[in-house]
């Protein structure tokens, strides 16, 4: 009997929550097969079997919190042989052969079904996507000459099977809680917070308690950027295969401003200030499980197309729960865009241990007084900078935000830099 333990995940992650068992008790697994999905503070990871055999026991259940090194399952490496021997001995032990004959086909059909499942050749990504969509891999058609099922084959499979399984899973848990009542006798539902939501909650509170956080505001006239995008968007997409969005302009402006105000690209470690000489910019992405902040590495070395591609890829991975630990670690500054949800003004909370975060907001047409005292309707955006006042002075924070405003209102300088 072999034990399956929670593997080492990452330096900063010591525990997780069993989100889903992918292999049931009594099912056969091959070495390397994923047996369960583990939800950690940052991403979901699969725990793979270190041995081939029959998974005979789940020592921990879905929803249980587990630590690195803890035993979560047991595998019998001789499970198949033991099952065959048991079937051979049953006819000798039983005195009612008629009943034995009627029962015999049942385990045989299950065994055949299991064998059929094992013959499906599919990539790990395809198997994971099939589980998420509730699709039987045996029903997936593939154009691969070797018959290997790929993620795109799963995506192209029957839509009805894609929607049935998730719906059933979501309905199961709230039903038991719906009958509960609050102290006043009113009906309520209770849901256990996901590990990621618990982490988000604790880190946000920690950031407010440990940092001297202040926020300064400004507004940006988006006319020049919108005109520039309108002029070049078609050629840009034709050349690079991706749309020219706002985030590349803001990322470039942030990098340029950080060079001028390096204390906003730093963190506090004990009694030292660590000034970072790299520009790994975190881009906040909203998912169904909460906010995550994947990092665009070396943003100062990327052009506009490179930044847009990186953001698109990271956003897709975040929504499909495919982000790795490395995608989320080590950012030096963060940008968050509440404007996509319609936010007009907000105070972003620091992404510790970073000491600065820029908040973007919705673009709204407003009447503005121009330098010649005329009044024009302009597309305006409020921007906010939250910063740690322990190492960032108010003067630097205000000038940093003003510099970003200047760069965005004259984006041709950013294009020259990029």
N, C-alpha and C positions, 0 to 999 in steps of 0.2 A: 504494500500500500504506500503510495507516494503522496506527499503533501504539496499543495499549491499555496504559495505565500504571496502576499502583496509585494511586488518588486520595488526596488529603489526607483523613485519617480523623478525627483530633481532635488537640488541642494536645499531649496526653501520649502519643499513639500514633504510632510511626514505622515500625512493621513489623507483619507478620502472616504467617499460614501459609495456603496455598491448601488449603482443606478439600475442595472439590469443584468440578470443572468442570461447569457446567450446559449448556454448548454444546460439542459435539464439533467437531473439525477437519473442515472441509468443509460444515458446516451454515450455513444462512442466518440472519442476525440483523437485527433492526430497531434503529434508533437508540433507546437507552433500555432495551433488553432486558437483563436480568441475564445475564451470561455465566459468572460463577463466584462461589463463596461463599468469603469470606476470614475466617479465624478470627483475631481479635486478642486482646490481653490480657484484654479485658473482654466483648466481644460478637462475634457473627458478623455480618458485613455483606456485602451483595452488591455486586459491581463491575459496573457497567452499560456497555454498548457506547456509545461516543460517535459511532459511525458505523453506517450500514446497509451490508450487504454479506455476503460469505462469510468466516467465520472460517477462515483458511487455516493458522494455526500457533499452537500453545501453546508459547511460549518457556520457560515454567516448568511443572512438573508438580504433581499433587496431593501434598501433604506438604512441598513446598518452602517455605522461608522467603523472603519478599520484603519489600522496603523501599518506602516511599512514593516514587513517581516511577519505579519500576523497570518496564520493559516486560515484560508477561506474555503478550501475544497480539498477533497481526497480523490485520488485516481488509482484504480486497480489495474495494473499493467497486464494482468492475466485475466481480465474481466471477460473477454470473449470466450476464452477456453472454458472458464468456469461456467458460463451460461450454457455452452454446448453440452458439458458433462451433466449439468442439471437436467436438461431436456432428455438425455439418454436414460437417466436413472428413473425418471418419473413413471414410465410404464411398469417397471418392476415393483415399485412401491405401492402403486394404486391397485385396488381390487375391482375397479369399474372401468374396464377398457373402453366401453362405449362413450363414457364421459370424456375419457382422455382423448379419443379421436376427434371429438367435437371441439375440444379446446386447443388441440395442437396447431391448427392453421392460424390462430390469432397471433401467437408470438412469431410464427414463421412469416406472416405478412408484414408485421412490424419490422422484422429483421430485413426483409426485402426492401422495405421503404427506406430503412436506414442505409442499406447498401447503395440504393439508388442516389440518395443525397450525397453520399461520399464520392460518387463518380463524377459529380458536377465539378468541372475545372473552372475556377473563378479566382480573380485577384482578390486580395484582402479588402481593397477599397470597394469592389463590387459586392462582396459578401456583406460588408457593413452597410452599404446603401440599400441593399435588398432587405436587411433587417429593419432599417429605419422606415422603409416604405411598406413593409409587410408583404413582400413579394417572394413567392417560392422560386428558387433559382432553377428548378426543373422546368418551369414554364417560360423561362426567359430565352428568347431566340438571339443568337449571336451571328455576326457576319465573319467572325474570326475563322480562318481556315482550319485552325487546330481545335476549334470548339470552345475556346476559353472565353468565359463571360467577363465582360468589361463593365466599368461603371456606366458608360453611355448606353450599353445594352439594357441595363436595369432601368435607366431613366426612360428609355423608349418602350418599356413594357406596359402592360395593361394598367390604365389609370384607376380602374375600379379597385384593384388590389392595393394600389398605393394609398388610397384614402381609408380603407376599411380598418386596417390594424391600428393606426394611431388613434382613430376615433374611439375604438374600444378601450384602449389603454387609458385615455384621458377621462373617460366616463367612470372608470372603476373606482378611483380613489375618492373623489369628492362625494360619491353617493353615501358612503358610510358616515361622513362627517356632517351631512346636511341636516340630520335629525337632532343635532346638538342645540342647546339653548344657552344664552348668556344669563347673567344673574337676574336680569329683569324678565326672563322667560321668553325673550325674542329669539327667533331662529337664526343661527349663524353657521358658517362653515369654517372648519379649521384645516389648514394645510401646513404641512411641515416645510419650513424654509429649505430650499436647496442649499447645498454646501456653497455654491457660488454666491447665492444671495446672502448667506450668512457672512461670507468673506467681504462682500461689497459693503454690507452694513457696518461691520467692525472696522474696516479700513477707513471708511468715510468718517466715522466717529473719532477714530484714532488721529486722522489728519487734522480734524478741527481741535482736538485736545492737545496735540503736541506742537503744532505750528502756530505762529503768530500770523494768521491769515487775514489779509486785506484784499480788497478788490477795487480796481480803478476802471473807469469806463471811458469810451470815446465812440465816435461814429465815423463811418467810412462812406464816401460817395462812390458807389459802385459803377458809375456811368462808364468810366474808361475801360474797366475790366469787361463789362458786358458788351461794349462796342468791339473791343478786341476779340472776344470770343466769337461774336457774331461774324466778324470779318474772316477769322481763320479756322473756325471749327470744322468746316468741310474738308479743307486741305489737311488739317491736323489729323482728322480721323482717317482720311484716305492714306496718309503717309504712315501713321503709327498704329492704326487699327483700334484706336480707343478714343473716347470723347475727351475734349478739353474741358475740365470742370473747374470749380472754384478752389478745390482743395490744393491743387498744385500751386496756385498763386499764393495762398495763405502759407503753405509750407515753405515756399521760397522766401517769402517776406519774413517769416519767423527765423529761418536760418540766418538771413542777413542781419536781422536785429540782434540775434543772440551773439553774433560776432562782435557787435558794438557794446553789448551789455552782458559780459560773460558770467556775471553772478546769477543771472537767471537760468544759466545752463550748468547748474551746480547742485550739490547736496551737502548736508551736514552729516559728518561722521564723528561722533564724540565731540571733541573740542576743536575739530578741524573742518575747514571748508574744502571740499573736493571740486575743483573747477574742471569740467569735462571738456576735453579738446576734440570732441567728436559730436556729431549732430544726428542722433537717433531719435526721430520724432514719433511719439505715440499718437495714433489717430483713433479716437474713441468711436466704437461701433456698437450700436444697440442690437441685441439679439433677443429671442424669446426668453432666454435664461438670465438676461441682465446685460449690463454694460461690460464690454471687454475693451482692452486698449492694446491692439497689436502695434508693432513698432516698424516704421519705415527706416531701415538701416542706412547710415551714411547718406542722408538726404541731401547734404551739400554736394555730393558727387553725382547726383542724378539730375537729368534734365526734366522738363515738364512731362514728357511722355513716360519717362521712367517712374516718376512719382505717381502719376495717374495709374499706371499699370500695377505698381506695388499696392496702392490703396485698393484698387479693384480686386486684386487677388486676395489680399488679406480680409477684405470685407466678405468675399464669397466664402472663404474658409471659415470665417467666424460664424456665418449664418448656417453653414453645413456642419458645424461642430468638428472641424478638421484642423483647428489651430493646434500647433505644438507648443510645448513650454518655451522653446526658444523664440517663438513669435511674439511672446508677451514680456520677455525679460529685458531689462537694461535700458529702457528709454531715458532720455535726458530732459525732455520737455513734451507737453501734451497739447493737442488741439482737439476741442470738442465742438460739435456743430448741433446745437439745439434748434437751429433755424429750420432744419428739415422737418421738424414736427410743429413748426409755427411759433416757436418761442421768440418773443420780441426783445426780452431782456432777462438775464439771469446771472447768478453768481456761481461760477463753477468752483468745485471743491478740488483742492490739490490732489494729485496722484502721487502720494508719498513713495519714495523719499524725494521726489522732484520738488522744486521750489517755485515753479511757475506753470500756469495752464492758461491757454487762450480760449475764450468762448466766442463762437460765431453765433449769429442770430438771423432771423428771417429778414429778407429784403423787403422794405416797405417804401412805397412812393410817398414823399413828403414835399411840401413847399419849402424851399430853401432860399435864403437871401444870398445872392452872388456878390462877388467883390465890387461890381459896379452898382450895387444896391438894387438890381433887378431881382425879380422873384421867379424861380424856375422849379418845376416839379422834377425831383431827382430820386433815383433808387438808392435808398439809404439803408445801411446796416449798422446796428449797435454792436460793438465788440467790447469784451470784458477781459481783463487780466487779473487773475487771482495770484497772489505771490506771498512768499514767506518773509515777513518783515524782519525776521531774525538776521537775515543776511542781505536782503534786498531793501535798499532805501526807497522811500516813496518817490523821490526825485527820479531815480533810475527807472522805477516801474512806470511812471507817467511818461517819461521820455521814450522808453521802450515801446509803449503802445502808440505814441505819436509817430515814432519811426515806422511802425507797421502801417499806420494810416497813410503816411506819405508814400510808402512803397506801393501800396495797393491803389492809390489814386493816380499814380504814374507807373503803371505796370510795365512799360517798355524797358525801364531799367532792369526789372526782374528778368525779362526775356534776354537782355544782353548778358546778364550774369549766368543765366541757365544755358 
